[in-house]
Amino acid sequence: MSEIRQFLATKICLVCGKPASFGFGVRLTEGKLGRWYCADHREDQPKTRESAKK
Ligand SMILES: [Zn+2]
């Protein structure tokens, strides 16, 4: 399980690559790492991927 531990220590946002604090679909007991996002891109926000550009 060292791969999961390493992943949790280095998880980043799938959208912008910043450190991620919000995980979705995570089932470590099943080996599922899920999808991770920072506060700006977590999935429970409205779909605003296009507006993420600066
Ligand atoms: Zn992000």
mmCIF file of the protein (N, C-alpha, C, O) and its ligand, coordinates in Angstrom:
data_MODEL
# 
_entry.id   MODEL 
# 
loop_
_entity.id 
_entity.type 
_entity.pdbx_number_of_molecules 
1 polymer     1 
2 non-polymer 1 
# 
_entity_poly.entity_id                      1 
_entity_poly.type                           'polypeptide(L)' 
_entity_poly.nstd_linkage                   no 
_entity_poly.nstd_monomer                   no 
_entity_poly.pdbx_seq_one_letter_code       MSEIRQFLATKICLVCGKPASFGFGVRLTEGKLGRWYCADHREDQPKTRESAKK 
_entity_poly.pdbx_seq_one_letter_code_can   MSEIRQFLATKICLVCGKPASFGFGVRLTEGKLGRWYCADHREDQPKTRESAKK 
_entity_poly.pdbx_strand_id                 A 
# 
loop_
_entity_poly_seq.entity_id 
_entity_poly_seq.num 
_entity_poly_seq.mon_id 
_entity_poly_seq.hetero 
1 1  MET n 
1 2  SER n 
1 3  GLU n 
1 4  ILE n 
1 5  ARG n 
1 6  GLN n 
1 7  PHE n 
1 8  LEU n 
1 9  ALA n 
1 10 THR n 
1 11 LYS n 
1 12 ILE n 
1 13 CYS n 
1 14 LEU n 
1 15 VAL n 
1 16 CYS n 
1 17 GLY n 
1 18 LYS n 
1 19 PRO n 
1 20 ALA n 
1 21 SER n 
1 22 PHE n 
1 23 GLY n 
1 24 PHE n 
1 25 GLY n 
1 26 VAL n 
1 27 ARG n 
1 28 LEU n 
1 29 THR n 
1 30 GLU n 
1 31 GLY n 
1 32 LYS n 
1 33 LEU n 
1 34 GLY n 
1 35 ARG n 
1 36 TRP n 
1 37 TYR n 
1 38 CYS n 
1 39 ALA n 
1 40 ASP n 
1 41 HIS n 
1 42 ARG n 
1 43 GLU n 
1 44 ASP n 
1 45 GLN n 
1 46 PRO n 
1 47 LYS n 
1 48 THR n 
1 49 ARG n 
1 50 GLU n 
1 51 SER n 
1 52 ALA n 
1 53 LYS n 
1 54 LYS n 
# 
loop_
_struct_asym.id 
_struct_asym.entity_id 
A 1 
B 2 
# 
loop_
_chem_comp.id 
_chem_comp.type 
_chem_comp.mon_nstd_flag 
ALA 'L-peptide linking' y 
ARG 'L-peptide linking' y 
ASP 'L-peptide linking' y 
CYS 'L-peptide linking' y 
GLN 'L-peptide linking' y 
GLU 'L-peptide linking' y 
GLY 'peptide linking'   y 
HIS 'L-peptide linking' y 
ILE 'L-peptide linking' y 
LEU 'L-peptide linking' y 
LYS 'L-peptide linking' y 
MET 'L-peptide linking' y 
PHE 'L-peptide linking' y 
PRO 'L-peptide linking' y 
SER 'L-peptide linking' y 
THR 'L-peptide linking' y 
TRP 'L-peptide linking' y 
TYR 'L-peptide linking' y 
VAL 'L-peptide linking' y 
ZN  non-polymer         . 
# 
_pdbx_entity_nonpoly.entity_id   2 
_pdbx_entity_nonpoly.name        ? 
_pdbx_entity_nonpoly.comp_id     ZN 
# 
_pdbx_nonpoly_scheme.asym_id         B 
_pdbx_nonpoly_scheme.entity_id       2 
_pdbx_nonpoly_scheme.mon_id          ZN 
_pdbx_nonpoly_scheme.ndb_seq_num     1 
_pdbx_nonpoly_scheme.pdb_seq_num     101 
_pdbx_nonpoly_scheme.auth_seq_num    101 
_pdbx_nonpoly_scheme.pdb_mon_id      ZN 
_pdbx_nonpoly_scheme.auth_mon_id     ZN 
_pdbx_nonpoly_scheme.pdb_strand_id   A 
_pdbx_nonpoly_scheme.pdb_ins_code    . 
# 
loop_
_atom_site.group_PDB 
_atom_site.id 
_atom_site.type_symbol 
_atom_site.label_atom_id 
_atom_site.label_alt_id 
_atom_site.label_comp_id 
_atom_site.label_asym_id 
_atom_site.label_entity_id 
_atom_site.label_seq_id 
_atom_site.pdbx_PDB_ins_code 
_atom_site.Cartn_x 
_atom_site.Cartn_y 
_atom_site.Cartn_z 
_atom_site.occupancy 
_atom_site.B_iso_or_equiv 
_atom_site.pdbx_formal_charge 
_atom_site.auth_seq_id 
_atom_site.auth_comp_id 
_atom_site.auth_asym_id 
_atom_site.auth_atom_id 
_atom_site.pdbx_PDB_model_num 
ATOM   1   N  N  . MET A 1 1  ? 0.825   -1.212 0.000   1.00 0.00 ? 1   MET A N  1 
ATOM   2   C  CA . MET A 1 1  ? 0.000   0.000  0.000   1.00 0.00 ? 1   MET A CA 1 
ATOM   3   C  C  . MET A 1 1  ? 0.856   1.257  0.000   1.00 0.00 ? 1   MET A C  1 
ATOM   4   O  O  . MET A 1 1  ? 0.333   2.355  0.193   1.00 0.00 ? 1   MET A O  1 
ATOM   5   N  N  . SER A 1 2  ? 2.154   1.122  -0.212  1.00 0.00 ? 2   SER A N  1 
ATOM   6   C  CA . SER A 1 2  ? 3.013   2.300  -0.163  1.00 0.00 ? 2   SER A CA 1 
ATOM   7   C  C  . SER A 1 2  ? 2.661   3.271  -1.278  1.00 0.00 ? 2   SER A C  1 
ATOM   8   O  O  . SER A 1 2  ? 2.876   4.475  -1.144  1.00 0.00 ? 2   SER A O  1 
ATOM   9   N  N  . GLU A 1 3  ? 2.113   2.750  -2.393  1.00 0.00 ? 3   GLU A N  1 
ATOM   10  C  CA . GLU A 1 3  ? 1.749   3.633  -3.498  1.00 0.00 ? 3   GLU A CA 1 
ATOM   11  C  C  . GLU A 1 3  ? 0.643   4.595  -3.080  1.00 0.00 ? 3   GLU A C  1 
ATOM   12  O  O  . GLU A 1 3  ? 0.677   5.771  -3.440  1.00 0.00 ? 3   GLU A O  1 
ATOM   13  N  N  . ILE A 1 4  ? -0.330  4.106  -2.327  1.00 0.00 ? 4   ILE A N  1 
ATOM   14  C  CA . ILE A 1 4  ? -1.418  4.968  -1.870  1.00 0.00 ? 4   ILE A CA 1 
ATOM   15  C  C  . ILE A 1 4  ? -0.897  6.023  -0.903  1.00 0.00 ? 4   ILE A C  1 
ATOM   16  O  O  . ILE A 1 4  ? -1.279  7.191  -0.981  1.00 0.00 ? 4   ILE A O  1 
ATOM   17  N  N  . ARG A 1 5  ? -0.032  5.609  0.001   1.00 0.00 ? 5   ARG A N  1 
ATOM   18  C  CA . ARG A 1 5  ? 0.527   6.570  0.954   1.00 0.00 ? 5   ARG A CA 1 
ATOM   19  C  C  . ARG A 1 5  ? 1.277   7.670  0.208   1.00 0.00 ? 5   ARG A C  1 
ATOM   20  O  O  . ARG A 1 5  ? 1.173   8.848  0.550   1.00 0.00 ? 5   ARG A O  1 
ATOM   21  N  N  . GLN A 1 6  ? 2.022   7.279  -0.800  1.00 0.00 ? 6   GLN A N  1 
ATOM   22  C  CA . GLN A 1 6  ? 2.764   8.271  -1.575  1.00 0.00 ? 6   GLN A CA 1 
ATOM   23  C  C  . GLN A 1 6  ? 1.805   9.204  -2.308  1.00 0.00 ? 6   GLN A C  1 
ATOM   24  O  O  . GLN A 1 6  ? 2.032   10.411 -2.394  1.00 0.00 ? 6   GLN A O  1 
ATOM   25  N  N  . PHE A 1 7  ? 0.736   8.622  -2.831  1.00 0.00 ? 7   PHE A N  1 
ATOM   26  C  CA . PHE A 1 7  ? -0.249  9.432  -3.545  1.00 0.00 ? 7   PHE A CA 1 
ATOM   27  C  C  . PHE A 1 7  ? -0.869  10.460 -2.617  1.00 0.00 ? 7   PHE A C  1 
ATOM   28  O  O  . PHE A 1 7  ? -0.993  11.628 -2.984  1.00 0.00 ? 7   PHE A O  1 
ATOM   29  N  N  . LEU A 1 8  ? -1.258  10.046 -1.426  1.00 0.00 ? 8   LEU A N  1 
ATOM   30  C  CA . LEU A 1 8  ? -1.918  10.953 -0.496  1.00 0.00 ? 8   LEU A CA 1 
ATOM   31  C  C  . LEU A 1 8  ? -0.984  12.080 -0.078  1.00 0.00 ? 8   LEU A C  1 
ATOM   32  O  O  . LEU A 1 8  ? -1.441  13.171 0.264   1.00 0.00 ? 8   LEU A O  1 
ATOM   33  N  N  . ALA A 1 9  ? 0.301   11.829 -0.104  1.00 0.00 ? 9   ALA A N  1 
ATOM   34  C  CA . ALA A 1 9  ? 1.257   12.847 0.310   1.00 0.00 ? 9   ALA A CA 1 
ATOM   35  C  C  . ALA A 1 9  ? 1.520   13.848 -0.798  1.00 0.00 ? 9   ALA A C  1 
ATOM   36  O  O  . ALA A 1 9  ? 2.066   14.924 -0.552  1.00 0.00 ? 9   ALA A O  1 
ATOM   37  N  N  . THR A 1 10 ? 1.133   13.500 -2.017  1.00 0.00 ? 10  THR A N  1 
ATOM   38  C  CA . THR A 1 10 ? 1.482   14.359 -3.147  1.00 0.00 ? 10  THR A CA 1 
ATOM   39  C  C  . THR A 1 10 ? 0.275   14.676 -4.023  1.00 0.00 ? 10  THR A C  1 
ATOM   40  O  O  . THR A 1 10 ? 0.440   15.123 -5.159  1.00 0.00 ? 10  THR A O  1 
ATOM   41  N  N  . LYS A 1 11 ? -0.928  14.454 -3.517  1.00 0.00 ? 11  LYS A N  1 
ATOM   42  C  CA . LYS A 1 11 ? -2.119  14.644 -4.349  1.00 0.00 ? 11  LYS A CA 1 
ATOM   43  C  C  . LYS A 1 11 ? -2.257  16.104 -4.780  1.00 0.00 ? 11  LYS A C  1 
ATOM   44  O  O  . LYS A 1 11 ? -2.034  17.036 -4.007  1.00 0.00 ? 11  LYS A O  1 
ATOM   45  N  N  . ILE A 1 12 ? -2.632  16.253 -6.033  1.00 0.00 ? 12  ILE A N  1 
ATOM   46  C  CA . ILE A 1 12 ? -2.765  17.585 -6.604  1.00 0.00 ? 12  ILE A CA 1 
ATOM   47  C  C  . ILE A 1 12 ? -4.093  17.694 -7.341  1.00 0.00 ? 12  ILE A C  1 
ATOM   48  O  O  . ILE A 1 12 ? -4.710  16.687 -7.688  1.00 0.00 ? 12  ILE A O  1 
ATOM   49  N  N  . CYS A 1 13 ? -4.520  18.923 -7.574  1.00 0.00 ? 13  CYS A N  1 
ATOM   50  C  CA . CYS A 1 13 ? -5.769  19.180 -8.275  1.00 0.00 ? 13  CYS A CA 1 
ATOM   51  C  C  . CYS A 1 13 ? -5.655  18.706 -9.727  1.00 0.00 ? 13  CYS A C  1 
ATOM   52  O  O  . CYS A 1 13 ? -4.657  18.968 -10.399 1.00 0.00 ? 13  CYS A O  1 
ATOM   53  N  N  . LEU A 1 14 ? -6.695  18.001 -10.202 1.00 0.00 ? 14  LEU A N  1 
ATOM   54  C  CA . LEU A 1 14 ? -6.678  17.507 -11.571 1.00 0.00 ? 14  LEU A CA 1 
ATOM   55  C  C  . LEU A 1 14 ? -6.799  18.647 -12.573 1.00 0.00 ? 14  LEU A C  1 
ATOM   56  O  O  . LEU A 1 14 ? -6.420  18.501 -13.735 1.00 0.00 ? 14  LEU A O  1 
ATOM   57  N  N  . VAL A 1 15 ? -7.322  19.771 -12.129 1.00 0.00 ? 15  VAL A N  1 
ATOM   58  C  CA . VAL A 1 15 ? -7.575  20.887 -13.046 1.00 0.00 ? 15  VAL A CA 1 
ATOM   59  C  C  . VAL A 1 15 ? -6.363  21.804 -13.152 1.00 0.00 ? 15  VAL A C  1 
ATOM   60  O  O  . VAL A 1 15 ? -5.920  22.137 -14.251 1.00 0.00 ? 15  VAL A O  1 
ATOM   61  N  N  . CYS A 1 16 ? -5.831  22.209 -12.000 1.00 0.00 ? 16  CYS A N  1 
ATOM   62  C  CA . CYS A 1 16 ? -4.796  23.242 -12.032 1.00 0.00 ? 16  CYS A CA 1 
ATOM   63  C  C  . CYS A 1 16 ? -3.456  22.761 -11.501 1.00 0.00 ? 16  CYS A C  1 
ATOM   64  O  O  . CYS A 1 16 ? -2.448  23.444 -11.680 1.00 0.00 ? 16  CYS A O  1 
ATOM   65  N  N  . GLY A 1 17 ? -3.418  21.593 -10.849 1.00 0.00 ? 17  GLY A N  1 
ATOM   66  C  CA . GLY A 1 17 ? -2.157  21.051 -10.390 1.00 0.00 ? 17  GLY A CA 1 
ATOM   67  C  C  . GLY A 1 17 ? -1.691  21.588 -9.048  1.00 0.00 ? 17  GLY A C  1 
ATOM   68  O  O  . GLY A 1 17 ? -0.594  21.263 -8.594  1.00 0.00 ? 17  GLY A O  1 
ATOM   69  N  N  . LYS A 1 18 ? -2.520  22.408 -8.411  1.00 0.00 ? 18  LYS A N  1 
ATOM   70  C  CA . LYS A 1 18 ? -2.158  22.893 -7.084  1.00 0.00 ? 18  LYS A CA 1 
ATOM   71  C  C  . LYS A 1 18 ? -2.460  21.806 -6.054  1.00 0.00 ? 18  LYS A C  1 
ATOM   72  O  O  . LYS A 1 18 ? -3.180  20.852 -6.348  1.00 0.00 ? 18  LYS A O  1 
ATOM   73  N  N  . PRO A 1 19 ? -1.908  21.950 -4.840  1.00 0.00 ? 19  PRO A N  1 
ATOM   74  C  CA . PRO A 1 19 ? -2.200  20.968 -3.790  1.00 0.00 ? 19  PRO A CA 1 
ATOM   75  C  C  . PRO A 1 19 ? -3.706  20.809 -3.595  1.00 0.00 ? 19  PRO A C  1 
ATOM   76  O  O  . PRO A 1 19 ? -4.427  21.802 -3.497  1.00 0.00 ? 19  PRO A O  1 
ATOM   77  N  N  . ALA A 1 20 ? -4.182  19.566 -3.539  1.00 0.00 ? 20  ALA A N  1 
ATOM   78  C  CA . ALA A 1 20 ? -5.610  19.293 -3.475  1.00 0.00 ? 20  ALA A CA 1 
ATOM   79  C  C  . ALA A 1 20 ? -6.018  18.836 -2.081  1.00 0.00 ? 20  ALA A C  1 
ATOM   80  O  O  . ALA A 1 20 ? -5.321  18.047 -1.444  1.00 0.00 ? 20  ALA A O  1 
ATOM   81  N  N  . SER A 1 21 ? -7.145  19.338 -1.621  1.00 0.00 ? 21  SER A N  1 
ATOM   82  C  CA . SER A 1 21 ? -7.640  18.980 -0.306  1.00 0.00 ? 21  SER A CA 1 
ATOM   83  C  C  . SER A 1 21 ? -8.978  18.261 -0.364  1.00 0.00 ? 21  SER A C  1 
ATOM   84  O  O  . SER A 1 21 ? -9.472  17.798 0.664   1.00 0.00 ? 21  SER A O  1 
ATOM   85  N  N  . PHE A 1 22 ? -9.580  18.159 -1.560  1.00 0.00 ? 22  PHE A N  1 
ATOM   86  C  CA . PHE A 1 22 ? -10.913 17.580 -1.683  1.00 0.00 ? 22  PHE A CA 1 
ATOM   87  C  C  . PHE A 1 22 ? -10.868 16.361 -2.597  1.00 0.00 ? 22  PHE A C  1 
ATOM   88  O  O  . PHE A 1 22 ? -10.560 16.472 -3.783  1.00 0.00 ? 22  PHE A O  1 
ATOM   89  N  N  . GLY A 1 23 ? -11.179 15.200 -2.034  1.00 0.00 ? 23  GLY A N  1 
ATOM   90  C  CA . GLY A 1 23 ? -11.164 13.965 -2.816  1.00 0.00 ? 23  GLY A CA 1 
ATOM   91  C  C  . GLY A 1 23 ? -12.571 13.457 -3.058  1.00 0.00 ? 23  GLY A C  1 
ATOM   92  O  O  . GLY A 1 23 ? -13.430 13.559 -2.182  1.00 0.00 ? 23  GLY A O  1 
ATOM   93  N  N  . PHE A 1 24 ? -12.815 12.904 -4.255  1.00 0.00 ? 24  PHE A N  1 
ATOM   94  C  CA . PHE A 1 24 ? -14.133 12.375 -4.608  1.00 0.00 ? 24  PHE A CA 1 
ATOM   95  C  C  . PHE A 1 24 ? -13.977 10.951 -5.139  1.00 0.00 ? 24  PHE A C  1 
ATOM   96  O  O  . PHE A 1 24 ? -13.052 10.649 -5.892  1.00 0.00 ? 24  PHE A O  1 
ATOM   97  N  N  . GLY A 1 25 ? -14.896 10.094 -4.733  1.00 0.00 ? 25  GLY A N  1 
ATOM   98  C  CA . GLY A 1 25 ? -14.836 8.716  -5.191  1.00 0.00 ? 25  GLY A CA 1 
ATOM   99  C  C  . GLY A 1 25 ? -13.660 7.958  -4.598  1.00 0.00 ? 25  GLY A C  1 
ATOM   100 O  O  . GLY A 1 25 ? -13.160 7.008  -5.200  1.00 0.00 ? 25  GLY A O  1 
ATOM   101 N  N  . VAL A 1 26 ? -13.222 8.375  -3.423  1.00 0.00 ? 26  VAL A N  1 
ATOM   102 C  CA . VAL A 1 26 ? -12.057 7.744  -2.811  1.00 0.00 ? 26  VAL A CA 1 
ATOM   103 C  C  . VAL A 1 26 ? -12.485 6.531  -1.997  1.00 0.00 ? 26  VAL A C  1 
ATOM   104 O  O  . VAL A 1 26 ? -13.305 6.639  -1.086  1.00 0.00 ? 26  VAL A O  1 
ATOM   105 N  N  . ARG A 1 27 ? -11.925 5.381  -2.333  1.00 0.00 ? 27  ARG A N  1 
ATOM   106 C  CA . ARG A 1 27 ? -12.193 4.152  -1.577  1.00 0.00 ? 27  ARG A CA 1 
ATOM   107 C  C  . ARG A 1 27 ? -10.863 3.439  -1.381  1.00 0.00 ? 27  ARG A C  1 
ATOM   108 O  O  . ARG A 1 27 ? -10.535 2.488  -2.090  1.00 0.00 ? 27  ARG A O  1 
ATOM   109 N  N  . LEU A 1 28 ? -10.111 3.918  -0.406  1.00 0.00 ? 28  LEU A N  1 
ATOM   110 C  CA . LEU A 1 28 ? -8.767  3.371  -0.225  1.00 0.00 ? 28  LEU A CA 1 
ATOM   111 C  C  . LEU A 1 28 ? -8.812  1.882  0.076   1.00 0.00 ? 28  LEU A C  1 
ATOM   112 O  O  . LEU A 1 28 ? -7.903  1.142  -0.300  1.00 0.00 ? 28  LEU A O  1 
ATOM   113 N  N  . THR A 1 29 ? -9.864  1.442  0.751   1.00 0.00 ? 29  THR A N  1 
ATOM   114 C  CA . THR A 1 29 ? -9.948  0.018  1.091   1.00 0.00 ? 29  THR A CA 1 
ATOM   115 C  C  . THR A 1 29 ? -10.143 -0.833 -0.158  1.00 0.00 ? 29  THR A C  1 
ATOM   116 O  O  . THR A 1 29 ? -9.890  -2.037 -0.144  1.00 0.00 ? 29  THR A O  1 
ATOM   117 N  N  . GLU A 1 30 ? -10.603 -0.189 -1.255  1.00 0.00 ? 30  GLU A N  1 
ATOM   118 C  CA . GLU A 1 30 ? -10.784 -0.903 -2.519  1.00 0.00 ? 30  GLU A CA 1 
ATOM   119 C  C  . GLU A 1 30 ? -9.683  -0.557 -3.509  1.00 0.00 ? 30  GLU A C  1 
ATOM   120 O  O  . GLU A 1 30 ? -9.697  -1.012 -4.652  1.00 0.00 ? 30  GLU A O  1 
ATOM   121 N  N  . GLY A 1 31 ? -8.731  0.248  -3.062  1.00 0.00 ? 31  GLY A N  1 
ATOM   122 C  CA . GLY A 1 31 ? -7.633  0.632  -3.936  1.00 0.00 ? 31  GLY A CA 1 
ATOM   123 C  C  . GLY A 1 31 ? -7.991  1.732  -4.902  1.00 0.00 ? 31  GLY A C  1 
ATOM   124 O  O  . GLY A 1 31 ? -7.272  1.973  -5.871  1.00 0.00 ? 31  GLY A O  1 
ATOM   125 N  N  . LYS A 1 32 ? -9.127  2.420  -4.640  1.00 0.00 ? 32  LYS A N  1 
ATOM   126 C  CA . LYS A 1 32 ? -9.536  3.505  -5.525  1.00 0.00 ? 32  LYS A CA 1 
ATOM   127 C  C  . LYS A 1 32 ? -9.079  4.842  -4.946  1.00 0.00 ? 32  LYS A C  1 
ATOM   128 O  O  . LYS A 1 32 ? -9.459  5.213  -3.836  1.00 0.00 ? 32  LYS A O  1 
ATOM   129 N  N  . LEU A 1 33 ? -8.271  5.548  -5.702  1.00 0.00 ? 33  LEU A N  1 
ATOM   130 C  CA . LEU A 1 33 ? -7.714  6.809  -5.217  1.00 0.00 ? 33  LEU A CA 1 
ATOM   131 C  C  . LEU A 1 33 ? -8.633  7.978  -5.494  1.00 0.00 ? 33  LEU A C  1 
ATOM   132 O  O  . LEU A 1 33 ? -8.444  9.056  -4.929  1.00 0.00 ? 33  LEU A O  1 
ATOM   133 N  N  . GLY A 1 34 ? -9.635  7.789  -6.360  1.00 0.00 ? 34  GLY A N  1 
ATOM   134 C  CA . GLY A 1 34 ? -10.595 8.845  -6.627  1.00 0.00 ? 34  GLY A CA 1 
ATOM   135 C  C  . GLY A 1 34 ? -10.000 9.993  -7.413  1.00 0.00 ? 34  GLY A C  1 
ATOM   136 O  O  . GLY A 1 34 ? -8.935  9.885  -8.021  1.00 0.00 ? 34  GLY A O  1 
ATOM   137 N  N  . ARG A 1 35 ? -10.731 11.100 -7.378  1.00 0.00 ? 35  ARG A N  1 
ATOM   138 C  CA . ARG A 1 35 ? -10.290 12.307 -8.091  1.00 0.00 ? 35  ARG A CA 1 
ATOM   139 C  C  . ARG A 1 35 ? -10.136 13.422 -7.079  1.00 0.00 ? 35  ARG A C  1 
ATOM   140 O  O  . ARG A 1 35 ? -10.968 13.589 -6.187  1.00 0.00 ? 35  ARG A O  1 
ATOM   141 N  N  . TRP A 1 36 ? -9.070  14.179 -7.227  1.00 0.00 ? 36  TRP A N  1 
ATOM   142 C  CA . TRP A 1 36 ? -8.771  15.195 -6.223  1.00 0.00 ? 36  TRP A CA 1 
ATOM   143 C  C  . TRP A 1 36 ? -8.755  16.583 -6.841  1.00 0.00 ? 36  TRP A C  1 
ATOM   144 O  O  . TRP A 1 36 ? -8.320  16.782 -7.975  1.00 0.00 ? 36  TRP A O  1 
ATOM   145 N  N  . TYR A 1 37 ? -9.245  17.540 -6.052  1.00 0.00 ? 37  TYR A N  1 
ATOM   146 C  CA . TYR A 1 37 ? -9.318  18.916 -6.529  1.00 0.00 ? 37  TYR A CA 1 
ATOM   147 C  C  . TYR A 1 37 ? -8.977  19.872 -5.400  1.00 0.00 ? 37  TYR A C  1 
ATOM   148 O  O  . TYR A 1 37 ? -9.134  19.552 -4.222  1.00 0.00 ? 37  TYR A O  1 
ATOM   149 N  N  . CYS A 1 38 ? -8.509  21.047 -5.781  1.00 0.00 ? 38  CYS A N  1 
ATOM   150 C  CA . CYS A 1 38 ? -8.296  22.107 -4.801  1.00 0.00 ? 38  CYS A CA 1 
ATOM   151 C  C  . CYS A 1 38 ? -9.644  22.746 -4.473  1.00 0.00 ? 38  CYS A C  1 
ATOM   152 O  O  . CYS A 1 38 ? -10.671 22.363 -5.034  1.00 0.00 ? 38  CYS A O  1 
ATOM   153 N  N  . ALA A 1 39 ? -9.636  23.708 -3.576  1.00 0.00 ? 39  ALA A N  1 
ATOM   154 C  CA . ALA A 1 39 ? -10.885 24.338 -3.147  1.00 0.00 ? 39  ALA A CA 1 
ATOM   155 C  C  . ALA A 1 39 ? -11.578 25.032 -4.306  1.00 0.00 ? 39  ALA A C  1 
ATOM   156 O  O  . ALA A 1 39 ? -12.803 25.147 -4.315  1.00 0.00 ? 39  ALA A O  1 
ATOM   157 N  N  . ASP A 1 40 ? -10.814 25.493 -5.276  1.00 0.00 ? 40  ASP A N  1 
ATOM   158 C  CA . ASP A 1 40 ? -11.397 26.238 -6.400  1.00 0.00 ? 40  ASP A CA 1 
ATOM   159 C  C  . ASP A 1 40 ? -12.073 25.328 -7.408  1.00 0.00 ? 40  ASP A C  1 
ATOM   160 O  O  . ASP A 1 40 ? -12.938 25.780 -8.158  1.00 0.00 ? 40  ASP A O  1 
ATOM   161 N  N  . HIS A 1 41 ? -11.703 24.065 -7.443  1.00 0.00 ? 41  HIS A N  1 
ATOM   162 C  CA . HIS A 1 41 ? -12.172 23.186 -8.513  1.00 0.00 ? 41  HIS A CA 1 
ATOM   163 C  C  . HIS A 1 41 ? -12.909 21.948 -8.018  1.00 0.00 ? 41  HIS A C  1 
ATOM   164 O  O  . HIS A 1 41 ? -13.168 21.041 -8.809  1.00 0.00 ? 41  HIS A O  1 
ATOM   165 N  N  . ARG A 1 42 ? -13.249 21.884 -6.756  1.00 0.00 ? 42  ARG A N  1 
ATOM   166 C  CA . ARG A 1 42 ? -13.935 20.700 -6.248  1.00 0.00 ? 42  ARG A CA 1 
ATOM   167 C  C  . ARG A 1 42 ? -15.278 20.522 -6.966  1.00 0.00 ? 42  ARG A C  1 
ATOM   168 O  O  . ARG A 1 42 ? -15.907 21.481 -7.412  1.00 0.00 ? 42  ARG A O  1 
ATOM   169 N  N  . GLU A 1 43 ? -15.685 19.256 -7.056  1.00 0.00 ? 43  GLU A N  1 
ATOM   170 C  CA . GLU A 1 43 ? -16.772 18.901 -7.974  1.00 0.00 ? 43  GLU A CA 1 
ATOM   171 C  C  . GLU A 1 43 ? -18.144 19.372 -7.537  1.00 0.00 ? 43  GLU A C  1 
ATOM   172 O  O  . GLU A 1 43 ? -19.070 19.379 -8.349  1.00 0.00 ? 43  GLU A O  1 
ATOM   173 N  N  . ASP A 1 44 ? -18.309 19.762 -6.296  1.00 0.00 ? 44  ASP A N  1 
ATOM   174 C  CA . ASP A 1 44 ? -19.651 20.167 -5.870  1.00 0.00 ? 44  ASP A CA 1 
ATOM   175 C  C  . ASP A 1 44 ? -19.939 21.622 -6.232  1.00 0.00 ? 44  ASP A C  1 
ATOM   176 O  O  . ASP A 1 44 ? -21.001 22.155 -5.909  1.00 0.00 ? 44  ASP A O  1 
ATOM   177 N  N  . GLN A 1 45 ? -18.987 22.251 -6.901  1.00 0.00 ? 45  GLN A N  1 
ATOM   178 C  CA . GLN A 1 45 ? -19.248 23.594 -7.399  1.00 0.00 ? 45  GLN A CA 1 
ATOM   179 C  C  . GLN A 1 45 ? -19.865 23.498 -8.788  1.00 0.00 ? 45  GLN A C  1 
ATOM   180 O  O  . GLN A 1 45 ? -19.725 22.477 -9.461  1.00 0.00 ? 45  GLN A O  1 
ATOM   181 N  N  . PRO A 1 46 ? -20.547 24.558 -9.223  1.00 0.00 ? 46  PRO A N  1 
ATOM   182 C  CA . PRO A 1 46 ? -21.070 24.573 -10.598 1.00 0.00 ? 46  PRO A CA 1 
ATOM   183 C  C  . PRO A 1 46 ? -19.955 24.355 -11.598 1.00 0.00 ? 46  PRO A C  1 
ATOM   184 O  O  . PRO A 1 46 ? -18.798 24.684 -11.338 1.00 0.00 ? 46  PRO A O  1 
ATOM   185 N  N  . LYS A 1 47 ? -20.313 23.797 -12.746 1.00 0.00 ? 47  LYS A N  1 
ATOM   186 C  CA . LYS A 1 47 ? -19.314 23.527 -13.775 1.00 0.00 ? 47  LYS A CA 1 
ATOM   187 C  C  . LYS A 1 47 ? -18.802 24.833 -14.361 1.00 0.00 ? 47  LYS A C  1 
ATOM   188 O  O  . LYS A 1 47 ? -19.488 25.502 -15.133 1.00 0.00 ? 47  LYS A O  1 
ATOM   189 N  N  . THR A 1 48 ? -17.595 25.173 -13.980 1.00 0.00 ? 48  THR A N  1 
ATOM   190 C  CA . THR A 1 48 ? -17.027 26.442 -14.445 1.00 0.00 ? 48  THR A CA 1 
ATOM   191 C  C  . THR A 1 48 ? -15.607 26.221 -14.947 1.00 0.00 ? 48  THR A C  1 
ATOM   192 O  O  . THR A 1 48 ? -14.732 27.073 -14.791 1.00 0.00 ? 48  THR A O  1 
ATOM   193 N  N  . ARG A 1 49 ? -15.400 25.059 -15.550 1.00 0.00 ? 49  ARG A N  1 
ATOM   194 C  CA . ARG A 1 49 ? -14.033 24.755 -16.004 1.00 0.00 ? 49  ARG A CA 1 
ATOM   195 C  C  . ARG A 1 49 ? -13.505 25.813 -16.964 1.00 0.00 ? 49  ARG A C  1 
ATOM   196 O  O  . ARG A 1 49 ? -12.331 26.180 -16.917 1.00 0.00 ? 49  ARG A O  1 
ATOM   197 N  N  . GLU A 1 50 ? -14.387 26.299 -17.835 1.00 0.00 ? 50  GLU A N  1 
ATOM   198 C  CA . GLU A 1 50 ? -13.936 27.262 -18.834 1.00 0.00 ? 50  GLU A CA 1 
ATOM   199 C  C  . GLU A 1 50 ? -13.526 28.583 -18.194 1.00 0.00 ? 50  GLU A C  1 
ATOM   200 O  O  . GLU A 1 50 ? -12.692 29.309 -18.736 1.00 0.00 ? 50  GLU A O  1 
ATOM   201 N  N  . SER A 1 51 ? -14.114 28.891 -17.039 1.00 0.00 ? 51  SER A N  1 
ATOM   202 C  CA . SER A 1 51 ? -13.818 30.175 -16.396 1.00 0.00 ? 51  SER A CA 1 
ATOM   203 C  C  . SER A 1 51 ? -12.573 30.101 -15.541 1.00 0.00 ? 51  SER A C  1 
ATOM   204 O  O  . SER A 1 51 ? -12.189 31.092 -14.921 1.00 0.00 ? 51  SER A O  1 
ATOM   205 N  N  . ALA A 1 52 ? -11.929 28.934 -15.496 1.00 0.00 ? 52  ALA A N  1 
ATOM   206 C  CA . ALA A 1 52 ? -10.735 28.777 -14.677 1.00 0.00 ? 52  ALA A CA 1 
ATOM   207 C  C  . ALA A 1 52 ? -9.526  29.459 -15.293 1.00 0.00 ? 52  ALA A C  1 
ATOM   208 O  O  . ALA A 1 52 ? -8.505  29.656 -14.634 1.00 0.00 ? 52  ALA A O  1 
ATOM   209 N  N  . LYS A 1 53 ? -9.652  29.815 -16.559 1.00 0.00 ? 53  LYS A N  1 
ATOM   210 C  CA . LYS A 1 53 ? -8.532  30.460 -17.241 1.00 0.00 ? 53  LYS A CA 1 
ATOM   211 C  C  . LYS A 1 53 ? -8.340  31.874 -16.718 1.00 0.00 ? 53  LYS A C  1 
ATOM   212 O  O  . LYS A 1 53 ? -9.300  32.580 -16.409 1.00 0.00 ? 53  LYS A O  1 
ATOM   213 N  N  . LYS A 1 54 ? -7.076  32.268 -16.625 1.00 0.00 ? 54  LYS A N  1 
ATOM   214 C  CA . LYS A 1 54 ? -6.794  33.631 -16.205 1.00 0.00 ? 54  LYS A CA 1 
ATOM   215 C  C  . LYS A 1 54 ? -5.871  34.292 -17.208 1.00 0.00 ? 54  LYS A C  1 
ATOM   216 O  O  . LYS A 1 54 ? -5.507  35.455 -17.038 1.00 0.00 ? 54  LYS A O  1 
HETATM 217 ZN ZN . ZN  B 2 .  ? -7.613  23.387 -8.887  1.00 0.00 2 101 ZN  A ZN 1 
# 
